[in-house]
Amino acid sequence: MHEFSIAQQIAQVVFRTARENQAKLVERVVVVIGELALLNEEQVRFWVEEIFSGQQITRGAELEITLRPALVLCSHCGFQGAPTSVGPEAHFLTPALICPQCGQLGMAIKEGRECLIQRITFQK
């Protein structure tokens, strides 16, 4: 249930940014979640919206979540691209990334593990 703690951190950053910029109302928040971040998008959305609904400044704010595909690099054959499908079991187990080209273990993750706030739009 780490989605709740991630949602709390997202909300804290939004509240702090709004306060620092003397915002009256947060209109939109864009969050990017990587395919390998092991986060359930629906749960993150639920918890962020729940937290936002409890504060006047974020009540009614639009939350946009963008999923970023994974990009991996094989240290054996040099393959760079998407990993072999990461199934729902990845949310319960640490996935072993096997190169789709040579079949070896040892893939370096270049993109797809992030969870970040890309943009906050507000009224002053």
N, C-alpha and C positions, 0 to 999 in steps of 0.2 A: 504494500500500500504506500509506496514511496511517491505515488502521484500526488497525494495530499501535501506532502512536504514540498514537492516541486511547485505545486499551485500556490502554496503559502509564500515561497520565495519570489515567484512571479508577481504576486500581488504586492509584496513589500517593495519591490523595485518600482512598480507602477505608482504606488502611493508616494514613495520618496521622490521620484522624478516629478510627479505632479506638484508636490509641495515645493520642491526646489525651483520650479518654473512658475510658481504662483498660479497654477491652473485652477479654473473654477469647475471644470467638468472634463472627465476623460471620455473621449468619443470612441476611440478604436485602439486596440492593442493587437499587434501581429507577433505571433510566436512561431519559431521554427523548431521542429522536433526531428532529429535524425532517426532514420530507420533502425539504427543499432543502439539508440538511447535506452531501449528496453522500457519505454513508457507507453501506456495505453492512452491514445489520443482522446478517447471519449471520457475517460476518468479525469484526465487533466482538465478538459473543457468543463466538465461538471463542477469540479472543485473550484476552479478559477471563477466561473460564473456565480457560484454559491458565495464565495468570499466577496466578489464585486457587488453582489446584490445587497450586502449588509452595510455598504458605505455609500453615502449620498454622491460623492464625487465620481464613483464608478458605476453606480446603478444605471443600467441601460447601455453600458459601454459594449460595443461590438468586439467580440473576440474572434480573431482569425488565426487558425492554426494551419501552418504549411508543413507538410512532411517532406523532409530532404532525403533523397535516396542515398544509399551507402556507396562509397567509392573505395575500393581496396587495391592494394599493390602486392603482387607476389614477389617475394625475395628470391625465389628459385628461377622462374622463367621470365619475370618482368611483366606479366599480365597486369593491366590496369583496367578496372571497370567494375561492374556490379558483382557482388558476391553471389554464390549459389543461393537460391531462395532461403530467406530466413523465415522459418515458419513460426506459428504461434507458440511453439515450445520454447522459443528464445526468451519469452517473458518469464520462464521458470528456470531455465538452465543457461549457463554461459555458452553461447554458440561457438563451436570450433569452425573457423572459416577455412574452407578447403578451396584451393584454386580451381576454378572451373576449366582451366586450360591444361594444367599439368597434374592436378590431383594432389598436390603437396599441401601440407599445413605450413603456416608461417606467413599468413597474409597480414600486411600492415594496413590498418584502417586510416584512410586519408580524410574521409568525410562520412558523416552519418551518425556520429555519437553525440552531437550537440543538442542542447536545449537552450535556446536564447530568445530574448525579446529583440525583435528586429526593428519595431517601430511603435511609438506611442503617439497618438494624435489627441490633442486636448484643446479646449477653449480657455482663453485667458480672461 
